[in-house]
């Protein structure tokens, strides 16, 4: 599990540690780790051409000291100074090791960057805010078009460390070497997309750090949470999931939601919906127990012996659907509300019921749906995903999974979780219905809503890649990928234990 801390916390931890260390020791630790990663990215260090983009803060100092280490091993290291000042100790170290230093000039900088074997971005650190301005923006643009790989120091310049926001120009790194702890912006788009592969260098901050602001789960963290049937299991112990999805207009939503649940390993799915949808669900999934219920007219909305309920995908927003959702939310069962159920909640009639529920509640909006829930603009949500998912969880007093290029899961009083398996392959109609089924199955098996959401998002992303070995997929293809994802993650856990 990768833990991320905000800039303010990192600064406090660094200050506490530096008070006990010789002056400059912390920077040298960071620079040594950075130099090691850079050396591994080069075919050989001796004779390689390394260009440092150096700003005026400690970030630039880290780059300069790392450059000095590489120069001492025979690399041709050149530092381009992107400002009026630079770290004096780092400059002296680089000069003493044989490195060369030049002020920024656009023409010569372009030639220097295009002749490099490796580019190191040390322009702005974790304290940077707002988009890059000249000359930093010019250098970021040149680095993006240069053939050499780019290594970012602690964080790509132009990315907000706390939120992942990018307000204008930013460096696009192939590798980011971050120090002491991960930063939230490395896991949240658009910043995450600019970070490349992230490598953590331990500089001794661990004992100084409190609980994280954000967590990113890996296979080894997910594997122990996945339900495993034992000799005493039966269909009820494995979980009975009630699904209220699909309508005459959107029959496929029911098929996909039910399929996601069954492929995840739930003990039983009990489906209720209009007769044409029941027929289609049973034609694809004959193991389902199905009830012919028209929510526009029926008052028989009891979810039965269910352990959890999924409601909303393709269901509709007619008065009967409002009544159905009202009954489900009044139950004492864990509830996942998606799609049309979110539209009904956003209309205001049931938001208080969500807020006051004592049973677990999980909302799974995309950015547009979250914007309606919070009465704001979609663009605002997409620009500041972390802020808005945290706000929604707090204001609605429930777990919220925000879908998108970075899936975030928030629960009041807990660190936000960022899913690391997301892929553009999931940008296809119906994939959210499958996700609802996956998470619903995990909730029915007994996982708390937050853990079910984290595991479900992780499986969803893995399944998308495994379904056709990274080739394009449809939502239906995801269903075949789910068991493969579960097997891969469980296999990873067994390997770790050997």
Secondary structure, DSSP 8 states (H G I E B T S, - for coil): -EEE--HHHHHHHHHHHHTTS-TTHHHHHHHHHHHHHHHHHSS-STT-EEEEEE-SSHHHHHHHHHHHHHHHTT-EEEEEE-SS---HHHHHHHHHTT-EEEE--HHHHHHHHHT-SEEEEES--TT--S---TTHHHHHHHHHHSSSEEEEESS-TTB-TTT--B-S-----SEEEEESSB-GGGTSTTHHHHH-EEEEE--S-GGG--S-SEEE--HHHHHTTS----TT--TTTT-EEEEE---SS-HHHHHHHHHHHHHHT-SEEEEEE-HHHHHHHHHH-TTSEEEE--TTT------TT-SEEEE-TT---SHHHHHHHHHHHHSSSEEEE-THHHHHHHTTSSHHHHHH--S-EEE---HHHHHHHHTS-HHHHHHSHHHHHHHHHHHHTSEEEE-SSS-EEE-TTS-EEE-S---GGG-STTHHHHHHHHHHHHHHTT--HHHHHHHHHHHHHHHHHHHTTTS---HHHHHHHHHHHHHHHHHHHHHHH-
